[in-house]
Every structure is written in C-alpha cells, then in structure tokens.
C-alpha cells in the first residue's frame, strides 16, 4: 500500500503502543530514524 513502508508487531501493546510498551516504541522509532540518516 505504501512503498518502502515497514510494519512492527508489538504483541504486548494494546490500544497505544507508545504508552503500552514505550521501550519497544522508542527503539523502533529510533531505528527507523537512524535508517533515514
């Protein structure tokens, strides 16, 4: 659907990934941003 998009499965998260598993959210967003550099 979106070219070059990635999906991350955060199985321990419920409604809000950033609030439910902040460590995983931060790690994945950081990795994504590092990949843009």
C-alpha positions as CSV (number, residue, x, y, z in Angstrom):
1,X,0.0,0.0,0.0
2,X,2.8,2.4,0.9
3,X,6.1,2.0,-0.9
4,X,9.0,1.2,1.4
5,X,6.7,1.1,4.4
6,X,7.6,-1.2,7.4
7,X,5.4,-2.8,10.0
8,X,6.4,-3.7,13.5
9,X,4.4,-6.2,15.6
10,X,4.3,-5.1,19.2
11,X,2.4,-8.0,20.7
12,X,2.4,-6.7,24.3
13,X,0.7,-3.4,23.3
14,X,-2.9,-2.8,23.5
15,X,-4.5,0.5,22.4
16,X,-1.5,2.8,22.3
17,X,2.0,1.4,21.5
18,X,3.9,4.4,22.9
19,X,2.1,4.1,26.2
20,X,1.8,0.3,26.5
21,X,5.4,-0.6,25.6
22,X,7.4,2.6,25.4
23,X,10.8,0.9,25.3
24,X,9.9,-1.0,22.1
25,X,8.3,2.1,20.6
26,X,11.4,4.2,21.3
27,X,13.7,1.5,19.9
28,X,11.7,1.0,16.7
29,X,11.3,4.8,16.0
30,X,15.0,5.4,16.7
31,X,16.0,2.6,14.4
32,X,13.7,4.0,11.7
33,X,15.1,7.5,12.0
34,X,18.7,6.1,12.0
35,X,17.9,4.4,8.7
36,X,16.9,7.7,7.2
37,X,20.3,9.3,8.0
